[in-house]
Amino acid sequence: MRAVYSEDGGDPGTTIGEQGRPGVSSIEVYGFVGWITSSVAYVLYMLWAYTPSSMLEAHGVAYYPSKYWAVALPAWACVTVVFVFWLYESLCMAAVPPPGAASSLRDSSTKRKEDVGVPSYFSAAAASIPPLMDIPQELVSMVLHGGMAPGEAEELYDRGRRRSC
C-alpha cells in the first residue's frame, strides 16, 4: 500500500510495509524478481536459439537442447493459446440451453407488458423511451420472419395467449 502523506512527516510517496513501517512490500519484491527472471530467461533463450552450435561448444557449453525446440516451443505455445480459446468457446456453447428450451425464452427476471404497466409492447416506443421489458420471442419471430406488422402480430399473440390460459 502506498501512502500519499507520511504519518511521521517524512517524504510523501514512501511505501508503507506490512507492519506499518516504511519499506518495500512483498508484492513489489516478487514483481521485480519475476521481471528480472523473465528477462534473463529471454536473453538465454535468444542466445541458445541464434548462437551457432560451434560457438556454444567453443565456450564450454556442451549440453543444450536441440535447436528444433527453439522453433517448436513458441509454435506449440501459439497453438495452445488458440486451442484454449476454442475450448473455452466450446464449453460456453455446451453450457447454453437449446433454442427451444423454456429457460431460454423466460426466466425469473422476465418482465412482460402487464408487469410494467403498458398496454402494448410497441405503443410507448413512438412517444418516448419505453420502460424496460422483454418482448416475447414468438412475437419477434412473427414480425421479423412472418412479415407481420407489429400491431397485428401482437394482437395475434395476445389471442393465442388468451386461448392457452
Contacts in CASP RR format, 6 or more apart in sequence:
PFRMAT RR
TARGET T0000
AUTHOR 0000-0000-0000
METHOD contacts of the structure
MODEL  1
MRAVYSEDGGDPGTTIGEQGRPGVSSIEVYGFVGWITSSVAYVLYMLWAY
TPSSMLEAHGVAYYPSKYWAVALPAWACVTVVFVFWLYESLCMAAVPPPG
AASSLRDSSTKRKEDVGVPSYFSAAAASIPPLMDIPQELVSMVLHGGMAP
GEAEELYDRGRRRSC
1 15 0 8 1.000
1 16 0 8 1.000
1 17 0 8 1.000
1 25 0 8 1.000
2 13 0 8 1.000
2 15 0 8 1.000
2 16 0 8 1.000
3 12 0 8 1.000
3 13 0 8 1.000
3 14 0 8 1.000
3 15 0 8 1.000
3 16 0 8 1.000
4 12 0 8 1.000
4 13 0 8 1.000
5 12 0 8 1.000
6 12 0 8 1.000
6 13 0 8 1.000
6 14 0 8 1.000
6 22 0 8 1.000
14 22 0 8 1.000
14 23 0 8 1.000
15 22 0 8 1.000
15 23 0 8 1.000
15 24 0 8 1.000
15 25 0 8 1.000
15 28 0 8 1.000
16 22 0 8 1.000
16 23 0 8 1.000
17 23 0 8 1.000
17 24 0 8 1.000
17 25 0 8 1.000
18 25 0 8 1.000
18 26 0 8 1.000
45 70 0 8 1.000
48 56 0 8 1.000
48 64 0 8 1.000
48 65 0 8 1.000
48 67 0 8 1.000
48 70 0 8 1.000
49 67 0 8 1.000
49 70 0 8 1.000
53 67 0 8 1.000
56 64 0 8 1.000
96 104 0 8 1.000
97 103 0 8 1.000
97 104 0 8 1.000
98 104 0 8 1.000
105 136 0 8 1.000
105 137 0 8 1.000
106 134 0 8 1.000
110 134 0 8 1.000
111 132 0 8 1.000
111 133 0 8 1.000
111 134 0 8 1.000
112 133 0 8 1.000
112 134 0 8 1.000
112 136 0 8 1.000
113 119 0 8 1.000
113 120 0 8 1.000
113 121 0 8 1.000
113 133 0 8 1.000
115 133 0 8 1.000
116 131 0 8 1.000
116 132 0 8 1.000
116 133 0 8 1.000
117 131 0 8 1.000
118 124 0 8 1.000
118 130 0 8 1.000
118 131 0 8 1.000
118 133 0 8 1.000
120 151 0 8 1.000
120 154 0 8 1.000
121 133 0 8 1.000
121 135 0 8 1.000
121 139 0 8 1.000
121 150 0 8 1.000
121 154 0 8 1.000
122 150 0 8 1.000
122 151 0 8 1.000
122 154 0 8 1.000
124 130 0 8 1.000
124 131 0 8 1.000
136 157 0 8 1.000
138 157 0 8 1.000
139 153 0 8 1.000
139 154 0 8 1.000
139 157 0 8 1.000
142 148 0 8 1.000
142 153 0 8 1.000
142 156 0 8 1.000
142 157 0 8 1.000
143 149 0 8 1.000
143 150 0 8 1.000
143 153 0 8 1.000
146 153 0 8 1.000
148 156 0 8 1.000
END
